[in-house]
Amino acid sequence: MSKSIMFENITMGNAVTAFSGFMVLLSVILMSIFGHGFVWLPILVGILTVQSAFTGFCPSEILLRKYNLVK
C-alpha cells in the first residue's frame, strides 16, 4: 500500500506531535458533544507524552510504524 503524499516527508517526531494534537482536538469535540467524561483523553495524551520524553517508549510511535504511516 502506498503512502499519501502528505506523509511522504514527515519525520517520526512530527508525526507523533501531529497525532497528539489530533487526539487533544478530538477530545475537545467529544467533550462538547457528550460531556466532560472525555476529559481523561487529553490527560492520558499528556501523561504519555511526558513519559515518552523520559523513557523513550512511545505508544503513538508504535502505532504509526505498525500501520506504515511513517518510516
Secondary structure as the mmCIF struct_conf table of DSSP 4:
data_model
#
loop_
_struct_conf.conf_type_id
_struct_conf.id
_struct_conf.beg_label_comp_id
_struct_conf.beg_label_asym_id
_struct_conf.beg_label_seq_id
_struct_conf.end_label_comp_id
_struct_conf.end_label_asym_id
_struct_conf.end_label_seq_id
HELX_LH_PP_P HELX_LH_PP_P1 SER A 2 SER A 4
HELX_RH_3T_P HELX_RH_3T_P1 ILE A 5 PHE A 7
TURN_TY1_P TURN_TY1_P1 GLU A 8 ASN A 9
HELX_RH_AL_P HELX_RH_AL_P1 MET A 12 PHE A 34
HELX_RH_3T_P HELX_RH_3T_P2 HIS A 36 VAL A 39
HELX_RH_AL_P HELX_RH_AL_P2 TRP A 40 THR A 55
HELX_RH_AL_P HELX_RH_AL_P3 PRO A 59 LYS A 66
TURN_TY1_P TURN_TY1_P2 TYR A 67 ASN A 68
BEND BEND1 LEU A 69 LEU A 69
#
